[in-house]
Amino acid sequence: MRFPARTQRPLAHNLVAGSLAPIIVATLSIAAAVWLTVGNTFAANKPGASKSRSVEVPTANGVAAKVDQLILSDLANAGVTPTGICNDEDYLRRASLDITGQLPSPRDVTLFALDPDSGKRTKLVERLLASPDFGKNWARYWRDVIYMSATEPRSRLSQADFEKWLAEQWNTSVGWNATATSVITAVGDVFENPETALIFAQSGVNEDVAAEACRIFLGIQMQCANCHDHPSDIWKREQFHELAAYFPRITLRRIMMPDEFKIEVLSANSDRGRGDQMRENPEQFVTMLDRNKDKKLSKEEMRQRPGVMMRGEAPGVPAQLIDRIFEQADGNKDDLITAAEIKAMPQPMQAGRGSTEHHMSDLQDPSSKGKLMQPKFFVDGATPGQNLSDLERRQAAAKSFTSSSNPWFARAIVNRVWCEMLGEGFYMPVDDLGPTRTARFPEALEVICQGFVANDYDPKWLIRTVANSQTYQRKVAAKSTSEDALPFASVTPTRLRADVVFDSLIEVLGIKEESLNGPARGGMMIAGGPRAAQRGPRFQFDSLFGIDPSMSKEDITGNVPQTLYLMNNSFLRSAVTASGNSRLGRLLRNNPDERDALGELYLLVLAREPSKHEVEICQAHLKEVGQRNEAFEDLMWSLFNSSEFLSKR
Amino acid sequence: MTTLSWHEDVQLSRRSFSRRGFLYGVSGLGLAGAFDFRDTMTLQAEELRKQGRSMILLYMQGAPSQLETFDPKPGTENGGPTEAIDTAVSDIRIAKGWEQTAKQMQDIAIIRSLTNKEGEHQRASYQLHTGYLPTGSVKHPSLGSNIAKELSLANHDLPSVVSIGEAGRGQGGSGSGAGFLGVDYEPFHVSNAGQMPENLSASVNGGRFQRRLGLLDKLEGEFASRGGASVVESHRKITDKSSKLVLTPLTKTFDLSGESTGLKERYGDSPFGRGCLLARRLVETGVTFVEVRHGNWDTHDDNFSRTAGLISPCDPAVATLIADLKDRGLLEKTLIVWVGEFGRTPRVNPRGGRDHWPRNFNALLAGGGIRGGQVIGETAKDGMGITKDPVSVPDLFSTICKSLHVDAAKENMSPIGRPLKIVDGGTPVEKLFG
């Protein structure tokens, strides 16, 4: 069952899917009701504001039920039987890993199983959402979304600051629209203002910032239209460059200090701010700095320059930049430069680039300035006007991106969160939406999107909705290999993200994060200095196990180096010892009975009791080895090398 | 089966050598190995010579300028300051900086007329690795994985595909992964040639390691029966490959310390030089496909000095790799391909850089039955377009298949039941052979 290509109006697809009339009628009424509510209550984000609202605002449980109903009826129509609801052990592990990124402790597993409350799953979700680990877990997810496609390798230095900032946003229910606005309009020191992450990661290059903001916040891939009309979509080259025209005044400025390096995101609203003064008016430039009035500038005189010289550079021109200017300009090698020599310098950058406006390059004549572009939003054709300042442009962009009449903003995050939690999205790949792509279960997606908007884009509301749906609570099953098979009849067992595996490992082995040394990776372009401390064990583990979260889950299978790490890494090796005060050592001392120890070990590593068959296998192993400690070390090693430990179930 | 001696094993080998048996023999001895590394290598190399061919892809990440490599245009405006030099073949001239490579020109064929439409790094890189443009619905296998599937030795202890140098974005991000062919043909990444890959030595003695593997395998059953079957299956394959790698003495291949100082110096003391030397060792040991990456060639500004900096480690490594393989009698069965994802604009931009230019770019081929000392295709005087014998990406891929005796039209079934040819369309460049 497939839906035709969608248009940008949220409800329009319902009108053309004629053959599905009975379902559609039901959906329309739900959707229309939600839509009206949205229209009435949409307001600027206020954390927690939704709680004081009238009953019209869709609740997480209400939306979850509607989504279940829509998905079930489509599955039934397609003749697909969904799997049953998973047991408590599996739900506890799944929800804990998805919401907080942490394994439940053996105690949690036991208490949850014994709790007779029929609403315990909903209560669990609330408890997990209230944990600070919730924000941390999802901040790490978005950190990877942004930094995995960074073109500026040094941007990784701001990862930890970004993670902290975003965790706080999510933990305090700051609306996703407000968060996106902060990211799009960010300025200032990249470490003190970590919402500059996306801009820093893309080196402040306007075309790349535009393409990434569009991919991440709208799920639309425009970057192919940089050089030509999009080959497999409707986007025209002009539309991409109109989007890029929102961002041409972003400047990254690097401040070189002997013991630290700082980078700032700045607005450059005049050409002077971009350092073109030297080239535009060489005579004035020389006169201004020429202290000994010889109409020539020495290196010493240039060092006194109190302003910004060139794009990307700081007040107090760094020596290496002066050297570079001299290299290029000092034709007669007298260690002095004249206005005439400045004029003869080769142009520093593409003519359009130093400008405060965006020019679409002429592909036939790449050295020309190209066509001047004005900002225009491709979704609705909105135009904020001409000659706007950097922040006016970026505020206009943020407004268009996050507008409640732009359906892609909510769809992009809903699709991502759903995919992260269920193993597959409504749209796949997860960051390739847009009017020519086809969603599976589009009505269900729309119902969540509208509830999300009505709840002030609160990420907690979104996760709560997904976690409470029956669809999320189904047993895992392998994804059907047929292209047309509908997803969501079961949950797909997907591989856990690097940070989640890392946290699970250190929890299970009872080791401190600092003592777990990851594999050394050569060639990582990280500068030294004070921030080098951020290359902790987690960073190194992530560089081996890290996966781009925008990749399709089914392509993520692990690889040989990861497996070798888990099998042989020397720190893991010493942590698996059963002697002394290790986690396993204590477990064995506290549980002299073998069957008890086995149960505890399973609870610890896999957050469940072993099956009867597993107990038999383990007991046979204990018997064969004949040495308790050694046999349990083997067992623990086998359990954290198992596919179950690395996967969601 | 605990104490196989070296001689028994040689005899085994003469009658169809069983590597699994060999593995047990080694681990029974406690890993230290009664076999000298050289002996083991000789055994496997013997099989290799019987069986087949291999390929080394020298991948120039970021797209190198054709004008500063093998299609210089000295004395023209577009040519910039780049000069041309003579080579060992009288009528072939290449860019200055490639003096060592020039000396090997009798074994090298240059293609100056590669042409393509894709000018975006990720997409073009995917295409130059898989032969296909990326699509949402299919994860195409890289040509390397396809070739490994066709040619690799069954149960070889080393991975059949190895990639050397920093990997691109994420796992298989640029099309260098095995795609739907699965983990058997997934490349093994070595980020720093010359350093032993991490975590290769077993955490416990060989016997106990195998005991653990056996236990792990049994315990995987439960998750498989509870909906995780597909995950368990692919995890088993990776575990199998990893444990083989742990147990084999062939991991010494990754150790370059046994090579002579003279040879190491000829390759060059650079990541790319060491990568090329490791590539030779891997191919010699029976690995089917090795990619060595070098870059970044994305010279939008300051093209001439940046390109020179990239050429200086590249030239001796390429030249020595060809000469070294030839000295060892391996060149005839090893195809070397030097290529990037596209070329660069003939016109120099105001920043002294060259931008993206897929319309015409160049590649080198050597070995694998390729007749060296010739140039395929020709570009206009100003470098703006091809005047003779254009070669498309599928043509290049078909040529590679022909050299390696792989059937380019062979179809593999994608997971959704769609048959996909190893190469879609294209014809081999016949002039390159014979």
HADDOCK unambig.tbl for C-alpha pairs under 7 A between the chains (distance, minus, plus):
assign (segid A and resid 148 and name CA) (segid B and resid 169 and name CA) 6.64 0.50 0.50
assign (segid A and resid 149 and name CA) (segid B and resid 169 and name CA) 6.78 0.50 0.50
assign (segid A and resid 347 and name CA) (segid B and resid 350 and name CA) 5.28 0.50 0.50
assign (segid A and resid 347 and name CA) (segid B and resid 351 and name CA) 5.79 0.50 0.50
assign (segid A and resid 348 and name CA) (segid B and resid 350 and name CA) 6.81 0.50 0.50
assign (segid A and resid 348 and name CA) (segid B and resid 351 and name CA) 5.06 0.50 0.50
assign (segid A and resid 349 and name CA) (segid B and resid 350 and name CA) 5.98 0.50 0.50
assign (segid A and resid 349 and name CA) (segid B and resid 351 and name CA) 4.43 0.50 0.50
assign (segid A and resid 350 and name CA) (segid B and resid 349 and name CA) 6.84 0.50 0.50
assign (segid A and resid 350 and name CA) (segid B and resid 350 and name CA) 5.59 0.50 0.50
assign (segid A and resid 350 and name CA) (segid B and resid 351 and name CA) 5.93 0.50 0.50
assign (segid A and resid 366 and name CA) (segid B and resid 349 and name CA) 6.63 0.50 0.50
assign (segid A and resid 367 and name CA) (segid B and resid 349 and name CA) 4.85 0.50 0.50
assign (segid A and resid 367 and name CA) (segid B and resid 350 and name CA) 6.10 0.50 0.50
assign (segid A and resid 429 and name CA) (segid B and resid 136 and name CA) 6.23 0.50 0.50
assign (segid A and resid 476 and name CA) (segid B and resid 227 and name CA) 5.20 0.50 0.50
assign (segid A and resid 477 and name CA) (segid B and resid 227 and name CA) 4.11 0.50 0.50
assign (segid A and resid 477 and name CA) (segid B and resid 228 and name CA) 6.35 0.50 0.50
assign (segid A and resid 478 and name CA) (segid B and resid 227 and name CA) 5.99 0.50 0.50
assign (segid A and resid 478 and name CA) (segid B and resid 228 and name CA) 6.36 0.50 0.50
assign (segid A and resid 478 and name CA) (segid B and resid 229 and name CA) 6.81 0.50 0.50
assign (segid A and resid 478 and name CA) (segid B and resid 230 and name CA) 6.03 0.50 0.50
assign (segid A and resid 481 and name CA) (segid B and resid 415 and name CA) 6.13 0.50 0.50
assign (segid A and resid 481 and name CA) (segid B and resid 416 and name CA) 5.76 0.50 0.50
assign (segid A and resid 482 and name CA) (segid B and resid 416 and name CA) 5.37 0.50 0.50
assign (segid A and resid 483 and name CA) (segid B and resid 416 and name CA) 5.39 0.50 0.50
assign (segid A and resid 493 and name CA) (segid B and resid 228 and name CA) 6.24 0.50 0.50
assign (segid A and resid 519 and name CA) (segid B and resid 198 and name CA) 6.63 0.50 0.50
assign (segid A and resid 522 and name CA) (segid B and resid 191 and name CA) 6.45 0.50 0.50
assign (segid A and resid 522 and name CA) (segid B and resid 192 and name CA) 6.20 0.50 0.50
assign (segid A and resid 523 and name CA) (segid B and resid 166 and name CA) 6.86 0.50 0.50
assign (segid A and resid 547 and name CA) (segid B and resid 170 and name CA) 5.32 0.50 0.50
assign (segid A and resid 547 and name CA) (segid B and resid 171 and name CA) 6.32 0.50 0.50
assign (segid A and resid 548 and name CA) (segid B and resid 170 and name CA) 5.37 0.50 0.50
assign (segid A and resid 557 and name CA) (segid B and resid 234 and name CA) 6.77 0.50 0.50
assign (segid A and resid 559 and name CA) (segid B and resid 238 and name CA) 6.37 0.50 0.50
assign (segid A and resid 560 and name CA) (segid B and resid 188 and name CA) 6.77 0.50 0.50
assign (segid A and resid 560 and name CA) (segid B and resid 238 and name CA) 5.89 0.50 0.50
assign (segid A and resid 560 and name CA) (segid B and resid 242 and name CA) 5.45 0.50 0.50
assign (segid A and resid 563 and name CA) (segid B and resid 239 and name CA) 6.54 0.50 0.50
assign (segid A and resid 563 and name CA) (segid B and resid 242 and name CA) 6.61 0.50 0.50
assign (segid A and resid 564 and name CA) (segid B and resid 199 and name CA) 5.60 0.50 0.50
assign (segid A and resid 564 and name CA) (segid B and resid 200 and name CA) 6.57 0.50 0.50
assign (segid A and resid 564 and name CA) (segid B and resid 242 and name CA) 6.12 0.50 0.50
assign (segid A and resid 565 and name CA) (segid B and resid 199 and name CA) 5.60 0.50 0.50
assign (segid A and resid 567 and name CA) (segid B and resid 203 and name CA) 6.92 0.50 0.50
assign (segid A and resid 568 and name CA) (segid B and resid 199 and name CA) 5.31 0.50 0.50
assign (segid A and resid 568 and name CA) (segid B and resid 201 and name CA) 6.69 0.50 0.50
assign (segid A and resid 568 and name CA) (segid B and resid 202 and name CA) 5.54 0.50 0.50
assign (segid A and resid 568 and name CA) (segid B and resid 203 and name CA) 4.62 0.50 0.50
assign (segid A and resid 569 and name CA) (segid B and resid 199 and name CA) 5.47 0.50 0.50
assign (segid A and resid 573 and name CA) (segid B and resid 203 and name CA) 6.16 0.50 0.50
assign (segid A and resid 614 and name CA) (segid B and resid 219 and name CA) 6.58 0.50 0.50
assign (segid A and resid 634 and name CA) (segid B and resid 212 and name CA) 5.67 0.50 0.50
assign (segid A and resid 638 and name CA) (segid B and resid 212 and name CA) 6.40 0.50 0.50
assign (segid A and resid 638 and name CA) (segid B and resid 215 and name CA) 6.69 0.50 0.50
assign (segid A and resid 638 and name CA) (segid B and resid 216 and name CA) 4.72 0.50 0.50
assign (segid A and resid 642 and name CA) (segid B and resid 216 and name CA) 6.64 0.50 0.50
assign (segid A and resid 642 and name CA) (segid B and resid 220 and name CA) 6.44 0.50 0.50
assign (segid A and resid 643 and name CA) (segid B and resid 231 and name CA) 6.70 0.50 0.50
assign (segid A and resid 643 and name CA) (segid B and resid 232 and name CA) 5.76 0.50 0.50
assign (segid A and resid 643 and name CA) (segid B and resid 235 and name CA) 6.03 0.50 0.50
assign (segid A and resid 644 and name CA) (segid B and resid 223 and name CA) 6.25 0.50 0.50
